[in-house]
Amino acid sequence: MERRIGCLLITNRGEIARRIIRTCRKLGIKSAVIYSSADSEMPFVREADVAVLMEGNQLSDTYLNIAKILEAARLIKADAIHPAYGFLSENADFAQCVIDEGLFWVGPNPNAIAQMGLKANAKEIAISANVPVIPGYSGSEQGVEFLYNKGIEIGFPLLLKASAGGGGKGMRIVHEAQFLKDAIEGAAREAEKSFGNPSLLIERYFPSARHIEIQVLGDKHGNIIHLFERECSLQRRYQKIAEESPSPALSEDLRKKIADSALNLCRKIGYDNAGTVEFIYAENDGFYFLEVNTRLQVEHPVTEAICAIDLVEWQIRIAEGEKLTLKQEDISQKGYALECRLYAENPLNNFLPAIGKIFDWYAPEESGIRIDAAVEKGSEIGIMFDPMIAKIICHDKDRFSAIRKMSYYLKKIRCQGLKTNQLFLIKLIQNQHFINGDYNTHFISDKFPIAQELSISEAQKFESALALLLFRINNRASQKNNPQIPSGWRNNYFQDQKETFFVAGEVLEIQYRQLNEDQFSVKFKQISYQLNLSAVTENQIRFILNNCQQTYYVAETVEKTYFVHHPEAASIEIQVKDRYPAKKLEKIKGGYEAPMPGEILKILVSPGQEVDEGSPLIILVSMKMENTVSAAAAGIVTDIFVKEGELVSASKLLLSLTEITSSHAD
């Protein structure tokens, strides 16, 4: 019998580690993971057959430390390593080290990774394979002045991209020459931090293009096939947020041309295992090669759904040396699949990452729905890693059916305790442009008014506040010392009780009176309502208002801060006003606060320095993404309250400025 994999070490974390573990169980392979101390309580650590702690607080100590990973493989006597995506998955040196160690490498051969690892080199190979490429610069000269001149020569708008990686890291869109140098410097810094390589390439930017990718699968015997396309044009911050297949933009003829181009490129480099060839498609300009992701993709479940194929299983079988038994003519797209990514982030604050504990998590099993989740109730989302919570994949007979089912299911998921993009996803796939298939990579920024789309109606705010009111009344009733005295009792019977809530930017004052155990009279904005409590079980509240019964779920986080899951508006954050006025927090005039939790990467100013409006002050990095705090007005830096390398929470005071008035300038 040929050598086979008995123990597979997964050098990744979160939802993808759990997903690979599932296939290991199916195949009878012992699963193992590495984990950092920050991940010690995450589900993937418990679900693996073996878990090896990688001590240290930095990625360089854990998921990016090749020597420690190989030592872990020796410790548990692993036969193979699966890198999944991100981290070391596209590191040719790591792949070669694994092979030199005598282990199976569950991924493409190191030579293919190396050839496609630098986008500039990949572009040259694509040209030699007669694959159309985007006009631009991809050379080795990387001086800021040189890149600036090249950009001017190519013409605007421009796209700067990290040559050594993807995922939106090190990417900038530049529309005017005056912003180009700053963009080059920022993109290079972010590329260095994310991929250990600051090199950039410059491409002509197509503002109305679509992002199309082709899934490929090859064996070690020269056989390679494609598994059709995925449409990945719904993006924010240059990163994908939802994917679908088949693409509503492609004809059968165009689909075949793009897929054939992908296969031509892969044959040119002798590609094996799973991979993705990415293209942009501009309706009037045709399609152009972008890059090859030499790994499994985040959105691979979309392909698995429409082709009824376990890609991870085939990755393992190919690594073991099996020939592909799948024939191109036997593979077809079955139905339609849509994936939505649930993130811990704030869509109303430019999708900046959020952190916190998940106090309530519920994702029910439904026919045609697959959940790849990184979390469970009690899990914490920190600043060290990508803020993805889960991927929701829906498969149905056609596009309309899948969109409708996904919309319904997204409303059922409960993820409470921190800000997420759940309501954003619901509204996004309900948008008529998306339903019509009329969108491109700039749809969210150009045609999706986020603040308007995510507005919560007054009725929804009121209903959520009522649910919280009943939750608090029930809690008081269960904790009272004298059961003979009703909750909220007072000696003036004619005086209603009152609660004040802060709900989505609005102050709601609700007056109420408990008539009996489950009946209340409620007054809101001078209108009276009859409210009947149907049931309370732990955090579930069911009540009847206006003859309509609805169910709500309440999660209490920090003191007097709650999240209420509304049947139509997902999770709504609510604060309860104290009965007694709290001491106001002192605000420093001219103070600048951190817009998100993160690490202070670079302080660009010093006390006493004069700055112009728009000048960058501090660069903050969270989950590998940079955010620059800039001056809102011209001024003089008075104090700096943080230092480089410091971890800060959202709203942490960073520095203060004294604005320069016109009289001062004179």
Buried (B, 14 or more C-beta within 10 A) or exposed (E): EEEBBEBBBBBBBBBBBBBBBBBBEEBEBBBBBBBBEBBEEBBBBEBBBBBBBBEBEEBEBBBBBBEBBBEBBEEBEBBBBBBBBBBBBBBBEBBBBBBEBEBBBBBBBBBBBBBBBBBBBBBEBBEEBEBBBBEBBBEEEBEBEEBBEBBEEBEBEBBBBBBBBBBBBBBBBBEEEEBBBBBBBBBBBBBBBBBEBBBBBBBBBBEBBBBBBBBBBBBBEEBBBBBBBBBBBBBBBBBBBBBBBBBBBBEEEBBEBBBEBBBBBBBBBBBBBBBBBBBBBBEEBEBBBBBBBBBBBBBBBBBBBBBEBBBBBBBBBBBBEBEBEBEEEEBEBEBBBBBBBBBBBBBBBEBBBBBBBBBBBEBEEEEBBBBBBBBEBEBBBBBBBBBBBBBBBBBBEEBEBBBBBBBEBBBBBBBBBBBBBBBBBBBBBBBEEBBEEEBBBBBBEEEBEBEEBBBBEBEBBBBBBBBBBBBBBBBEBEEBEEEEEEBBEEEEEEEBBEBBBBBBEEEBEBBBBBEEEBEBBBBBEEEEBEBBBEEBEEBBBBBBBEEEEBBBBBBBBEEBBBBBBBEEBBBBBBBBBEEEEEEEEEEEEBBBBBBBBBBBBBBBBEEEBEBEEEBBBBBBBBBBBBBBBBBEEBBBBBBBBBEEEEBBEBEBBBBBBBBBEEEEEE
